[in-house]
C-alpha cells in the first residue's frame, strides 16, 4: 500500500498515511487536531555514490535530469 503525505487545513501539521490508491485523494483526519487534511505532493531525493565514493544524485537528480524548458513546470 502506498504512503501519501497530507497537510492539515486547521493546524498545518504535515503527516504521512498508508492508504489504498482509491482513497488517496480523500481528505484525511489530522492526528494532532482531528481537522481535515488534504494530500500534498511529496518530494524526495535519491543519492548514491559514484566509483570514487562521491555522492551522486540518482537519474541526474533535480534539474540536471529535467527535459523541460522552464522550471515553472516542476516548481524547483
DRENFIPA-278141 format. One record per residue: residue number from 1; residue in one letter; chain; x, y, z of N, C-alpha, C, O in turn. Coordinates in steps of 0.001 Angstrom, whole numbers, plus 500000, padded with zeros to 6 digits. Example, Ala and Ser with C-alpha at 12.3 -4.5 7.8 and 13.67 -1.06 7.14 Angstrom:
// residues 2
SITE:1:A:A:513190:494310:507800:512300:495500:507800:513200:496700:507800:514236:496681:508465 $
SITE:2:S:A:512850:497750:507080:513670:498940:507140:512900:500030:507870:513409:501138:508039 $
// end
This chain:
// residues 76
SITE:1:X:A:500842:498831:500000:500000:500000:500000:500899:501248:500000:501876:501295:500748 $
SITE:2:X:A:500583:502264:499169:501419:503462:499091:501295:504369:500317:500301:504336:501042 $
SITE:3:X:A:502328:505173:500521:502337:506169:501591:502118:507534:500941:502784:507871:499963 $
SITE:4:X:A:501187:508318:501484:500874:509645:500976:501126:510669:502072:501038:510364:503261 $
SITE:5:X:A:501444:511899:501647:501708:512990:502580:500517:513944:502560:499961:514242:501503 $
SITE:6:X:A:500135:514418:503749:498992:515310:503900:499373:516505:504763:500322:516442:505544 $
SITE:7:X:A:498614:517611:504615:498774:518777:505483:497380:519181:505977:496417:519232:505212 $
SITE:8:X:A:497308:519463:507266:496039:519806:507898:495647:521249:507570:496467:522162:507669 $
SITE:9:X:A:494401:521440:507184:493886:522781:506888:493770:523636:508142:493834:524863:508067 $
SITE:10:X:A:493602:522996:509286:493373:523720:510538:494678:524089:511256:494876:525253:511603 $
SITE:11:X:A:495570:523115:511482:496778:523371:512280:498075:523325:511465:499157:523533:512015 $
SITE:12:X:A:497976:523054:510160:499131:522995:509246:500111:521854:509549:501243:521872:509064 $
SITE:13:X:A:499695:520877:510333:500519:519708:510624:500706:518888:509347:499738:518616:508636 $
SITE:14:X:A:501950:518492:509053:502235:517605:507918:502435:516202:508456:503135:516002:509448 $
SITE:15:X:A:501816:515228:507793:501921:513843:508235:501759:512902:507057:501301:513303:505987 $
SITE:16:X:A:502135:511654:507258:502037:510628:506229:501014:509584:506628:500833:509294:507811 $
SITE:17:X:A:500345:509020:505627:499393:507933:505853:499594:506853:504804:499847:507148:503636 $
SITE:18:X:A:499482:505619:505222:499484:504499:504300:498018:504230:503963:497229:503837:504822 $
SITE:19:X:A:497672:504453:502685:496285:504306:502253:496236:503637:500893:497210:503649:500141 $
SITE:20:X:A:495100:503060:500593:494914:502477:499261:494828:503607:498238:494443:504730:498566 $
SITE:21:X:A:495190:503295:497004:495153:504278:495932:493764:504889:495785:493640:506083:495514 $
SITE:22:X:A:492726:504089:495961:491348:504567:495779:490945:505623:496811:490004:506381:496580 $
SITE:23:X:A:491650:505680:497949:491332:506663:498992:492354:507798:499082:492242:508670:499944 $
SITE:24:X:A:493337:507787:498201:494453:508735:498303:494029:510197:498213:494639:511042:498868 $
SITE:25:X:A:493020:510522:497437:492593:511914:497263:491524:512353:498254:491174:513532:498304 $
SITE:26:X:A:491003:511418:499043:490003:511779:500042:490663:512538:501192:491808:512240:501532 $
SITE:27:X:A:489977:513510:501802:490548:514191:502972:490868:513180:504070:490188:512164:504217 $
SITE:28:X:A:491914:513478:504839:492327:512606:505934:492149:513351:507254:492176:514581:507286 $
SITE:29:X:A:491967:512609:508332:491856:513216:509651:493256:513467:510207:494086:512559:510239 $
SITE:30:X:A:493515:514701:510645:494805:515063:511228:494993:514336:512555:494088:514345:513389 $
SITE:31:X:A:496146:513709:512772:496374:513008:514035:496557:513962:515223:496441:513538:516373 $
SITE:32:X:A:496843:515246:514959:497050:516209:516047:495762:516866:516515:495470:516895:517710 $
SITE:33:X:A:494974:517407:515547:493789:518176:515939:492479:517591:515424:491406:518120:515717 $
SITE:34:X:A:492559:516500:514659:491398:515826:514056:490726:516662:512967:489627:516327:512525 $
SITE:35:X:A:491385:517767:512522:490874:518560:511406:491046:517803:510099:491683:516750:510064 $
SITE:36:X:A:490485:518330:509040:490595:517710:507728:491899:518140:507062:492287:519307:507117 $
SITE:37:X:A:492561:517184:506439:493836:517434:505776:493727:517045:504314:493007:516113:503955 $
SITE:38:X:A:494459:517778:503466:494469:517456:502042:495820:516864:501659:496842:517141:502287 $
SITE:39:X:A:495797:516051:500626:497023:515410:500153:497900:516438:499449:497405:517292:498713 $
SITE:40:X:A:499210:516347:499685:500161:517231:499035:501184:516407:498260:501308:515201:498474 $
SITE:41:X:A:501904:517051:497373:502930:516392:496589:504144:516133:497465:504682:517058:498075 $
SITE:42:X:A:504571:514902:497528:505760:514535:498293:506989:514695:497418:506983:514303:496251 $
SITE:43:X:A:508045:515274:497982:509297:515445:497254:510388:514663:497962:510442:514620:499191 $
SITE:44:X:A:511248:514051:497177:512341:513282:497763:513533:513288:496818:513404:513606:495636 $
SITE:45:X:A:514672:512941:497346:515905:512853:496570:516550:511505:496832:516582:511034:497969 $
SITE:46:X:A:517055:510893:495793:517794:509640:495924:519263:509918:495634:519598:510495:494599 $
SITE:47:X:A:520132:509511:496538:521574:509727:496398:522284:508371:496444:521936:507502:497243 $
SITE:48:X:A:523263:508211:495593:524116:507030:495597:525561:507527:495569:525793:508728:495703 $
SITE:49:X:A:526508:506658:495403:527903:507091:495289:528456:506627:493948:528080:505575:493431 $
SITE:50:X:A:529357:507435:493398:529990:507050:492139:531188:506146:492425:531405:505742:493568 $
SITE:51:X:A:531961:505832:491394:533082:504905:491572:534171:505444:492491:535014:504678:492960 $
SITE:52:X:A:534169:506762:492759:535166:507368:493647:534640:507558:495075:535360:508044:495947 $
SITE:53:X:A:533384:507173:495306:532781:507322:496623:532109:508666:496850:531642:508950:497954 $
SITE:54:X:A:532056:509503:495805:531413:510811:495914:529902:510661:495805:529423:509856:495005 $
SITE:55:X:A:529125:511433:496608:527664:511388:496490:527225:511851:495099:527731:512844:494578 $
SITE:56:X:A:526285:511125:494511:525783:511434:493179:524275:511222:493161:523797:510168:493579 $
SITE:57:X:A:523503:512226:492673:522047:512030:492576:521718:510912:491597:522401:510748:490586 $
SITE:58:X:A:520674:510145:491893:520198:509094:491003:519391:509749:489884:518651:510700:490139 $
SITE:59:X:A:519519:509260:488652:518801:509770:487478:519082:511236:487219:518204:511949:486734 $
SITE:60:X:A:520255:511697:487522:520606:513084:487262:520152:514009:488366:520808:515018:488624 $
SITE:61:X:A:519060:513700:489021:518549:514470:490147:518186:515893:489805:518879:516537:489017 $
SITE:62:X:A:517129:516389:490375:516734:517779:490219:516696:518230:488772:516218:517503:487901 $
SITE:63:X:A:517190:519408:488520:517144:519999:487189:518119:519350:486218:517937:519474:485007 $
SITE:64:X:A:519137:518669:486701:520119:518055:485806:519477:517012:484897:519923:516828:483764 $
SITE:65:X:A:518434:516323:485374:517784:515299:484568:516496:515765:483930:515759:514964:483356 $
SITE:66:X:A:516214:517076:484027:514949:517615:483531:515022:517892:482037:516036:518387:481545 $
SITE:67:X:A:513963:517580:481320:513922:517855:479888:513015:519047:479577:512802:519376:478410 $
SITE:68:X:A:512485:519690:480610:511601:520830:480405:512404:522067:480022:513594:522157:480322 $
SITE:69:X:A:511763:523003:479371:512421:524256:479011:512205:525327:480065:512741:526428:479939 $
SITE:70:X:A:511420:525025:481116:511122:526007:482150:510941:525337:483503:510306:524287:483596 $
SITE:71:X:A:511499:525938:484557:511341:525391:485917:509911:525594:486436:509541:525004:487451 $
SITE:72:X:A:509106:526414:485759:507722:526635:486181:506911:525346:486156:505920:525227:486877 $
SITE:73:X:A:507321:524375:485331:506557:523140:485215:506820:522164:486345:505994:521287:486599 $
SITE:74:X:A:507965:522294:487040:508279:521335:488101:508428:521999:489464:508628:521297:490456 $
SITE:75:X:A:508340:523309:489552:508418:524065:490812:509727:523875:491560:509727:523988:492785 $
SITE:76:X:A:510828:523596:490904:512140:523500:491552:512746:524861:491710:513852:524988:492235 $
// end
